[in-house]
Amino acid sequence: MADIGLNQNISTDSRDFHIQTATLVDEGVIRTEVFEKGRVLFVEHYHYERRQPADEIGADTRLREIVDKFHQSIIEEIDSLFEISERVFEIDQPSPHEKIGLVFLYTHIFDKAEKHFKRAIELAPKRHSSYVYLGRCYYLQKRYKQAFDLLTKLISNDIRFPDMYNLMGLIMKEKKQYRQAFQHFKEALKGNPAYIEAYFNLADAILHRIGSIQGAEKDAEVKKSISFLKIILKKIDNYGNAEDRKQSGQINKALNERAITKALKLIHEYRENSYRRRIPPEIIGYKFYLRLFYSDEELSSESLANYEQKISSALQINPSYPDLWHYLALIHLIQCRYYFLMGMENFRDATRINPNFERAIKNLRLVENDGREFLSLIKTIV
């Protein structure tokens, strides 16, 4: 089966995006990259069911249909996101501003994210999470002073979010103030001992510190730092998943060989793929939520199926997301309504073709009368 690729330029909200979709047939994955001004904003993946060699007849056509639907769903999602942004600015509620701000943040459309976080703060000055998200928005744009000033105000008000301290540690590391970075990462871990990202960030800061003192004949300090680093790796082994433990083992092996540069590269690549470029599962839920409640257009069956697949996959990996279970329930209810209305139309088709088809006439009458309560229930919930 041959690989399939699609390329398309779209314009929305006076902005130009390039959408590039390709298949990785051997892996059963469709990959879409979204660019703006030559810069990759975000990447989406869709895992499709691969056919066995015996089922190859018609497989190319089937795959082309899947690729096209996924490609179009990404375009539809981008278009609706900017439309929803305008709608949210008409509503004086901080929660939707924070949610759409996070969607823009993780798709690296920072200017829009910043506007929504600032509006959320205006509407709810004590909503401290929005300050942290705005700080992350500044940090990812390398506006470290603005991020530092914003988070310092929170710390001075005795706000103690692990995410806030983790972010402050990252800012200090960028400033090469490693001791301050250590302290902030430790505060993050004090608030959440299972905070895997903070462990990797702390390990990264220690390795940078080791790199800065190696040439200064401070071998005892290097040994002490490596010993502490090994304690951190054990914490990752205790709290992390299989991928975290695998990475920890590779870093530990590099440390035993005193390959500091290799260990630093391993951590950098893992942090980049697992945290900086990864879109958290809850963001998928927010995209669905925002389109459901704030878009003018009803979600298509293809979009619903796409969200169902993504949320179900996220829950298979980690089932402890109550919001995602809630969103999945809404998707299934909407799909029930869709198929219910389709079934009612099918009964009508049957009676149009054969006006004397008594069973179809009876079933249509039952659906039209008794189904109103069912449809009303779904409308009330959704």
Secondary structure, DSSP 8 states (H G I E B T S, - for coil): ----EEEEEEEETTEEEEEEEEEEGGGTEEEEEEEETTEEEEEEEEE-----GGG-TTHHHHHHHHHHHHHHHHHHHHHHHHHHHHHHTTS--HHHHHHHHHHHHHTT-HHHHHHHHHHHHHH-TT-HHHHHHHHHHHHHTT-HHHHHHHHHHHHHTT---HHHHHHHHHHHHHTT-HHHHHHHHHHHHHH-TT-HHHHHHHHHHHHHHHHHHGGGT-HHHHHHHHHHHHHHHHHHHHHS-HHHHHHHHHHHHHHHTT-HHHHHHHHHHHHIIIIIS---HHHHHHHHHHHHHH-SS---HHHHHHHHHHHHHHHHH----HHHHHHHHHHHHHHHHHHHHHHHHHHHHHHHH-TT-HHHHHHHHHHHHHHHHHHHHHHHH-
